[in-house]
Amino acid sequence: MAEIKEERVVVSPESATLLRVELVQIHSDGIDMGGALVLERSAAAWLAEQVASAADTYGFAEVDAEHGPDHFTVYVGGSDWQPFVHVHNQRAAAAELGGVYALGMTVDAARSLAEQLRR
């Protein structure tokens, strides 16, 4: 199993109404398992709370909710010794940058994401 050598998450404006989350997650085999996620700015505070709760709550129950064109699923996977917070967003096809986005990150990266979404 490859070890994570580098991980960072950055939230930046995508447009007047959208935010983009970029995750870089470089493993010891050189593969970047990161990706991108797009969401409505209006959903940022809600998503921040869910991600923070997932990062800090043992036994976090999966959350599935719609916010405008965004349909989020937030859950914790992995093992007890290395949990991963997963954030999926299935944006409506007709929405700006509609499509399916999925990220899986360590608890530390999830805390960073929550903090940045709150700004």
C-alpha positions, 0 to 999 in steps of 0.5 A: 500500500502506497504511503501519502507523501504530500497532501494539500487542499486549496479552495478558490473562486471558480466564478461569481457563484462557484468555488473550486476545491483542488486536492493534491495527494501524492503517494509514495509510488508517485501517483496523485490521487487528488482531484477537483470538486465544484460547488455553489458558494451558497453551500460552502458554510453547510459543507464546511460543517459536515466536513468538520464533523466527519473529520472529528466525529468517530462513527460519523453517519453518512450525510446526503443532501441537496443544495440547489444544483449540488447533491452532496454525499459526505462520509468517512471510509478507510480504517480506524487507524487511517480514516478518510473523509469523502466528499462527493458532489453530483451537480445537476447536468444543466448547472454551470460545470455540472457533473460528478466530483469526488474527493477522498482525503485524510482527516487533516486535509478535511479540517483544512478544507472546512476551515477554508470553506468557512472564509 
